[in-house]
Amino acid sequence: MEVVQKNEIVSDKIELKVSDGTSMMAYVARPRAKAQYPGLIVFQEAYGVNSHIRNLTDRFAAEGYVAIAPELFHRTAPPGFEGDYKNFPSVMPHYQAVTNEAATADVQSTYEWLRTQQMVLSDQISSVGYCMGGRISFLANAVVPLRAAVSYYGGGIAQGLLDRTGKLHGPALMIWAGRDKNITPEHRKAVTDSLDSAHKTYVNVVFSNADHGFFCDERAAYQPAAARQSWALTLEFLRS
């Protein structure tokens, strides 16, 4: 995917303290120019804060965000862990350890770091997540006062987070893959029905010819057209 960067960026890794006594590394990227920018939490897929997630965090920084990708597997995996896209069973123990309770603590720690940074507009912090991170992005919107939240094919929202819908702070953008065998039309409908019942503002988009993971250009499911279109939609949603 050809990427045109609008801002020169700088990146770093930081360590965050979490309320349960653990420490969590996070990848941070931001525009180099000294100014104030919106904040964005980028939630990983089930394969860690790998090259794809770091690249994505850089892309958001180039668009004018202070973007941070926390390592959600920090309780069970070494810092910098990167899973194998062809071996999902190998990441399952780490995936399963990211309970709603653990994720809530991680969200709060990450949000608090962003909120207290001088470069960040503290009332303009949003989130975006992919795969497992799509679920965490939905959860984060109920945990902290996000301006907006984007969830790409977030598995588990329908099964374990619908009781949080009434607590969502910002508008939600739900992006799904029509060929996703694990997130069914019934699951998607359960989410939108819950959003409707709670009178929440949301946008719901299904890319009918795409499969789970279509945004990641390092996965076999990568679908260039859907990735380009959803990127443009994500940027516009976060801005507006």
Buried (B, 14 or more C-beta within 10 A) or exposed (E): EEEEEEBEBEEEBEEBEBEEEBEBBBBBBBBEEEEEBBBBBBBBBBBBBBEBBBBBBBBBBBBBBBBBBBBBBBBBBEEEBBBEBEEEEEBEEBBEBBEBEBBBBBBBBBBEBBBEBEBBBBEBBBBBBBBBBBBBBBBBBBBBEBBBBBBBBBBBBBEEBBEBBEEBBBBBBBBBBBBBEEBEEEBBEBBBEBBEEBEBEBBBBBBEEBBBBBBBEBBEBBBEEBBEBBBEBBBEBBEE
